[in-house]
């Protein structure tokens, strides 16, 4: 059994939080992102080179930021260079489904004869649109893989019985509820600050569009017929 998912050069799905800049509640938004990412296993920050943080020696990141308030820049924290892991389900070389925290999805694909690219399971990146009126901050939550989706690229799934798509539902049902819960927490925190939360629809391809919405991944999406 091979992994029925792939890693692309461009984002497969992306959600964006757009927040008003210079809002005192920004610290609360960041705490939500870090705490929920940690608790759900979706985004566990291990190191932040820009502020000298290493989980192995400094402990939890939220506590570290309490002790080093100069490093707490709210959602713009995600402009820092950092490493993180995500708890992901995948097939190992023996064909067994395992769950493990990964920082590089390519490590899970390496034993198989599929294109191997090196991307994290999830990536959070911040942008400061200070030149806009009013100035805003955006945080993008993106994935370069269809590992989160119930239906994937069939060309890399020789076991697929669905024309045009690979059946990834067994894996997605394990880890995607955690992603959806994480996105829900970020969306709620964004709305509370008067910000906007959107799925980036312009870049979605046909094989992804029917499986996602503003709230996350639609695990019960029905595979469309191939025309």
C-alpha positions as a Markdown table, in Angstrom:
| # | Residue | x | y | z |
|---|---|---|---|---|
| 1 | Unk | 0.0 | 0.0 | 0.0 |
| 2 | Unk | 1.5 | 3.3 | -1.1 |
| 3 | Unk | 0.6 | 6.7 | 0.2 |
| 4 | Unk | -2.1 | 8.1 | -2.0 |
| 5 | Unk | -1.0 | 11.7 | -1.6 |
| 6 | Unk | 1.6 | 14.0 | -3.1 |
| 7 | Unk | 3.7 | 17.1 | -2.4 |
| 8 | Unk | 3.5 | 20.0 | -4.8 |
| 9 | Unk | 5.7 | 23.0 | -5.5 |
| 10 | Unk | 2.8 | 25.4 | -5.0 |
| 11 | Unk | 0.3 | 25.5 | -2.2 |
| 12 | Unk | -2.6 | 23.1 | -2.6 |
| 13 | Unk | -4.8 | 24.9 | -0.1 |
| 14 | Unk | -4.4 | 28.1 | 1.9 |
| 15 | Unk | -6.4 | 30.0 | 4.5 |
| 16 | Unk | -5.7 | 33.5 | 5.5 |
| 17 | Unk | -6.4 | 35.6 | 8.6 |
| 18 | Unk | -6.3 | 39.4 | 8.0 |
| 19 | Unk | -6.1 | 41.4 | 11.2 |
| 20 | Unk | -6.0 | 45.1 | 11.9 |
| 21 | Unk | -2.5 | 46.2 | 12.8 |
| 22 | Unk | -1.5 | 47.6 | 16.2 |
| 23 | Unk | -4.4 | 46.0 | 18.0 |
| 24 | Unk | -3.7 | 45.2 | 21.7 |
| 25 | Unk | -5.5 | 41.9 | 21.4 |
| 26 | Unk | -2.8 | 40.6 | 18.9 |
| 27 | Unk | -1.0 | 38.9 | 21.8 |
| 28 | Unk | -4.2 | 36.9 | 22.5 |
| 29 | Unk | -4.5 | 35.8 | 18.8 |
| 30 | Unk | -0.9 | 34.5 | 18.9 |
| 31 | Unk | -1.5 | 32.7 | 22.2 |
| 32 | Unk | -4.5 | 31.0 | 20.6 |
| 33 | Unk | -2.5 | 29.9 | 17.5 |
| 34 | Unk | 0.4 | 28.6 | 19.6 |
| 35 | Unk | -1.7 | 26.9 | 22.3 |
| 36 | Unk | -4.2 | 25.3 | 19.9 |
| 37 | Unk | -1.4 | 24.2 | 17.5 |
| 38 | Unk | 0.4 | 22.6 | 20.4 |
| 39 | Unk | -2.7 | 20.9 | 22.0 |
| 40 | Unk | -4.0 | 19.6 | 18.7 |
| 41 | Unk | -0.6 | 18.4 | 17.5 |
| 42 | Unk | -1.2 | 20.4 | 14.3 |
| 43 | Unk | 1.6 | 23.0 | 14.7 |
| 44 | Unk | 4.2 | 22.4 | 17.5 |
| 45 | Unk | 7.0 | 24.9 | 17.3 |
| 46 | Unk | 10.3 | 23.4 | 18.1 |
| 47 | Unk | 12.7 | 26.3 | 17.5 |
| 48 | Unk | 12.7 | 30.0 | 16.5 |
| 49 | Unk | 16.2 | 31.0 | 15.4 |
| 50 | Unk | 15.4 | 34.7 | 15.3 |
| 51 | Unk | 14.8 | 34.8 | 19.1 |
| 52 | Unk | 17.1 | 32.0 | 20.2 |
| 53 | Unk | 14.3 | 29.7 | 21.3 |
| 54 | Unk | 14.8 | 25.9 | 21.5 |
| 55 | Unk | 12.0 | 23.8 | 23.0 |
| 56 | Unk | 14.5 | 21.2 | 24.3 |
| 57 | Unk | 16.2 | 23.8 | 26.5 |
| 58 | Unk | 13.6 | 26.5 | 26.9 |
| 59 | Unk | 10.4 | 24.6 | 27.5 |
| 60 | Unk | 7.0 | 25.7 | 26.2 |
| 61 | Unk | 7.0 | 28.6 | 23.7 |
| 62 | Unk | 4.1 | 30.4 | 25.3 |
| 63 | Unk | 5.9 | 30.5 | 28.6 |
| 64 | Unk | 9.1 | 31.6 | 26.9 |
| 65 | Unk | 7.3 | 34.6 | 25.3 |
| 66 | Unk | 5.9 | 35.5 | 28.8 |
| 67 | Unk | 9.5 | 35.6 | 30.0 |
| 68 | Unk | 10.7 | 37.5 | 26.9 |
| 69 | Unk | 8.0 | 40.0 | 26.0 |
| 70 | Unk | 10.3 | 41.7 | 23.6 |
| 71 | Unk | 10.0 | 38.7 | 21.3 |
| 72 | Unk | 6.2 | 38.7 | 21.4 |
| 73 | Unk | 5.2 | 40.6 | 18.3 |
| 74 | Unk | 1.7 | 39.1 | 18.0 |
| 75 | Unk | 0.8 | 37.5 | 14.7 |
| 76 | Unk | 4.0 | 38.8 | 13.1 |
| 77 | Unk | 5.7 | 36.1 | 15.2 |
| 78 | Unk | 5.2 | 34.0 | 12.1 |
| 79 | Unk | 7.7 | 36.2 | 10.2 |
| 80 | Unk | 10.4 | 34.7 | 12.4 |
| 81 | Unk | 12.3 | 31.7 | 11.0 |
| 82 | Unk | 11.1 | 28.7 | 12.9 |
| 83 | Unk | 10.7 | 25.0 | 12.8 |
| 84 | Unk | 7.6 | 23.1 | 13.6 |
| 85 | Unk | 6.1 | 19.5 | 13.5 |
| 86 | Unk | 2.7 | 18.3 | 12.7 |
| 87 | Unk | 1.1 | 15.0 | 13.8 |
| 88 | Unk | 0.3 | 13.2 | 10.5 |
| 89 | Unk | -1.0 | 9.8 | 9.6 |
| 90 | Unk | 0.7 | 8.0 | 6.7 |
| 91 | Unk | 1.6 | 4.5 | 5.4 |
| 92 | Unk | 5.1 | 3.3 | 6.3 |
| 93 | Unk | 7.3 | 1.1 | 4.1 |
| 94 | Unk | 5.5 | -2.0 | 5.4 |
| 95 | Unk | 2.1 | -0.7 | 4.4 |
| 96 | Unk | 1.0 | 0.0 | 8.0 |
| 97 | Unk | -0.8 | 3.2 | 8.9 |
| 98 | Unk | 1.3 | 5.1 | 11.5 |
| 99 | Unk | 1.0 | 8.5 | 13.1 |
| 100 | Unk | 4.1 | 10.6 | 13.8 |
| 101 | Unk | 5.1 | 14.2 | 14.2 |
| 102 | Unk | 6.8 | 15.3 | 11.0 |
| 103 | Unk | 8.5 | 18.5 | 9.9 |
| 104 | Unk | 9.1 | 17.2 | 6.4 |
| 105 | Unk | 6.5 | 15.3 | 4.5 |
| 106 | Unk | 9.2 | 14.0 | 2.1 |
| 107 | Unk | 10.4 | 11.7 | 4.8 |
| 108 | Unk | 7.1 | 9.8 | 4.6 |
| 109 | Unk | 7.2 | 9.5 | 0.8 |
| 110 | Unk | 10.9 | 8.5 | 0.5 |
| 111 | Unk | 10.4 | 4.7 | 0.7 |
| 112 | Unk | 8.0 | 4.8 | -2.3 |
| 113 | Unk | 8.4 | 5.4 | -6.0 |
| 114 | Unk | 6.6 | 8.7 | -6.0 |
| 115 | Unk | 7.9 | 12.2 | -6.6 |
| 116 | Unk | 9.5 | 13.4 | -3.3 |
| 117 | Unk | 9.6 | 17.0 | -2.5 |
| 118 | Unk | 10.4 | 18.5 | 0.8 |
| 119 | Unk | 7.7 | 20.6 | 2.4 |
| 120 | Unk | 6.3 | 20.8 | 5.9 |
| 121 | Unk | 2.8 | 19.3 | 6.5 |
| 122 | Unk | 1.6 | 22.8 | 7.4 |
| 123 | Unk | 3.2 | 26.2 | 7.1 |
| 124 | Unk | 2.3 | 29.4 | 8.9 |
| 125 | Unk | 3.6 | 32.7 | 7.4 |
| 126 | Unk | 2.9 | 36.3 | 8.4 |
| 127 | Unk | 2.9 | 39.5 | 6.3 |
| 128 | Unk | 2.8 | 43.1 | 7.4 |
| 129 | Unk | 0.8 | 45.3 | 4.9 |
| 130 | Unk | 1.8 | 48.5 | 6.7 |
| 131 | Unk | 1.6 | 50.5 | 3.5 |
| 132 | Unk | -2.1 | 49.8 | 3.2 |
| 133 | Unk | -4.8 | 52.1 | 4.6 |
| 134 | Unk | -5.7 | 51.0 | 7.2 |
| 135 | Unk | -2.5 | 48.9 | 7.8 |
| 136 | Unk | -3.2 | 45.2 | 8.2 |
| 137 | Unk | -1.4 | 42.0 | 9.2 |
| 138 | Unk | -2.0 | 38.7 | 7.4 |
| 139 | Unk | -1.2 | 35.2 | 8.5 |
| 140 | Unk | -1.4 | 32.4 | 5.9 |
| 141 | Unk | -2.0 | 28.8 | 6.8 |
| 142 | Unk | -1.0 | 26.7 | 3.8 |
| 143 | Unk | -0.2 | 23.1 | 2.8 |
| 144 | Unk | 1.7 | 22.0 | -0.2 |
| 145 | Unk | 0.2 | 18.5 | 0.0 |
| 146 | Unk | -3.1 | 16.9 | -0.6 |
| 147 | Unk | -2.5 | 14.7 | 2.5 |
| 148 | Unk | -5.2 | 16.5 | 4.3 |
| 149 | Unk | -7.8 | 15.9 | 1.6 |
| 150 | Unk | -10.1 | 12.8 | 1.2 |
| 151 | Unk | -9.5 | 12.7 | -2.5 |
| 152 | Unk | -6.0 | 13.1 | -4.1 |
| 153 | Unk | -4.1 | 12.8 | -7.3 |
| 154 | Unk | -4.9 | 9.3 | -8.6 |
| 155 | Unk | -1.8 | 9.2 | -10.8 |
| 156 | Unk | 0.3 | 8.4 | -7.7 |
| 157 | Unk | -2.2 | 5.9 | -6.2 |
| 158 | Unk | -2.0 | 2.5 | -8.1 |
| 159 | Unk | -4.5 | 1.0 | -5.6 |
| 160 | Unk | -7.2 | 3.6 | -6.4 |
| 161 | Unk | -10.5 | 2.3 | -7.6 |
| 162 | Unk | -11.9 | 5.8 | -8.3 |
| 163 | Unk | -11.2 | 7.1 | -11.8 |
| 164 | Unk | -9.2 | 10.3 | -11.7 |
| 165 | Unk | -8.7 | 10.4 | -7.9 |
| 166 | Unk | -6.9 | 8.6 | -5.2 |
| 167 | Unk | -8.8 | 7.6 | -2.1 |
| 168 | Unk | -7.1 | 9.2 | 0.9 |
| 169 | Unk | -10.1 | 9.0 | 3.3 |
| 170 | Unk | -8.5 | 6.5 | 5.7 |
| 171 | Unk | -5.6 | 8.9 | 6.4 |
| 172 | Unk | -7.6 | 12.1 | 6.3 |
| 173 | Unk | -10.1 | 10.9 | 8.8 |
| 174 | Unk | -7.2 | 10.5 | 11.3 |
| 175 | Unk | -5.5 | 13.9 | 11.1 |
| 176 | Unk | -7.7 | 16.3 | 9.2 |
| 177 | Unk | -10.2 | 16.8 | 12.1 |
| 178 | Unk | -7.3 | 18.2 | 14.1 |
| 179 | Unk | -6.5 | 20.7 | 11.2 |
| 180 | Unk | -10.2 | 21.7 | 11.0 |
| 181 | Unk | -10.3 | 22.3 | 14.8 |
| 182 | Unk | -7.1 | 24.4 | 14.5 |
| 183 | Unk | -8.6 | 26.5 | 11.6 |
| 184 | Unk | -11.8 | 27.0 | 13.6 |
| 185 | Unk | -9.9 | 28.3 | 16.6 |
| 186 | Unk | -7.9 | 30.8 | 14.4 |
| 187 | Unk | -11.1 | 31.9 | 12.5 |
| 188 | Unk | -12.9 | 32.6 | 15.8 |
| 189 | Unk | -9.9 | 34.5 | 17.2 |
| 190 | Unk | -9.7 | 36.5 | 13.9 |
| 191 | Unk | -13.4 | 37.4 | 13.9 |
| 192 | Unk | -13.2 | 38.5 | 17.5 |
| 193 | Unk | -10.6 | 41.1 | 16.6 |
| 194 | Unk | -12.7 | 42.4 | 13.7 |
| 195 | Unk | -10.5 | 40.7 | 11.1 |
| 196 | Unk | -11.3 | 38.6 | 8.0 |
| 197 | Unk | -10.9 | 34.9 | 7.5 |
| 198 | Unk | -10.8 | 33.5 | 4.0 |
| 199 | Unk | -10.0 | 30.5 | 1.9 |
| 200 | Unk | -7.7 | 31.6 | -0.9 |
| 201 | Unk | -9.9 | 30.4 | -3.8 |
| 202 | Unk | -8.0 | 31.9 | -6.7 |
| 203 | Unk | -5.3 | 29.3 | -6.6 |
| 204 | Unk | -7.5 | 26.3 | -6.1 |
| 205 | Unk | -7.5 | 23.6 | -8.8 |
| 206 | Unk | -10.5 | 21.6 | -9.7 |
| 207 | Unk | -9.4 | 18.5 | -7.8 |
| 208 | Unk | -9.1 | 20.6 | -4.6 |
| 209 | Unk | -12.0 | 23.1 | -4.8 |
| 210 | Unk | -14.8 | 20.7 | -4.0 |
| 211 | Unk | -13.1 | 19.5 | -0.9 |
| 212 | Unk | -12.4 | 22.8 | 1.0 |
| 213 | Unk | -14.3 | 25.8 | 2.2 |
| 214 | Unk | -13.7 | 28.8 | 4.6 |
| 215 | Unk | -14.0 | 26.4 | 7.5 |
| 216 | Unk | -11.4 | 23.8 | 6.4 |
| 217 | Unk | -11.5 | 20.5 | 4.7 |
| 218 | Unk | -14.8 | 18.8 | 3.8 |
| 219 | Unk | -14.2 | 15.2 | 4.9 |
| 220 | Unk | -17.6 | 14.1 | 3.6 |
| 221 | Unk | -17.0 | 15.5 | 0.1 |
| 222 | Unk | -18.2 | 13.2 | -2.6 |
| 223 | Unk | -15.7 | 12.4 | -5.3 |
| 224 | Unk | -17.1 | 14.0 | -8.5 |
| 225 | Unk | -17.5 | 11.9 | -11.7 |
| 226 | Unk | -14.7 | 12.2 | -14.2 |
| 227 | Unk | -16.0 | 13.9 | -17.4 |
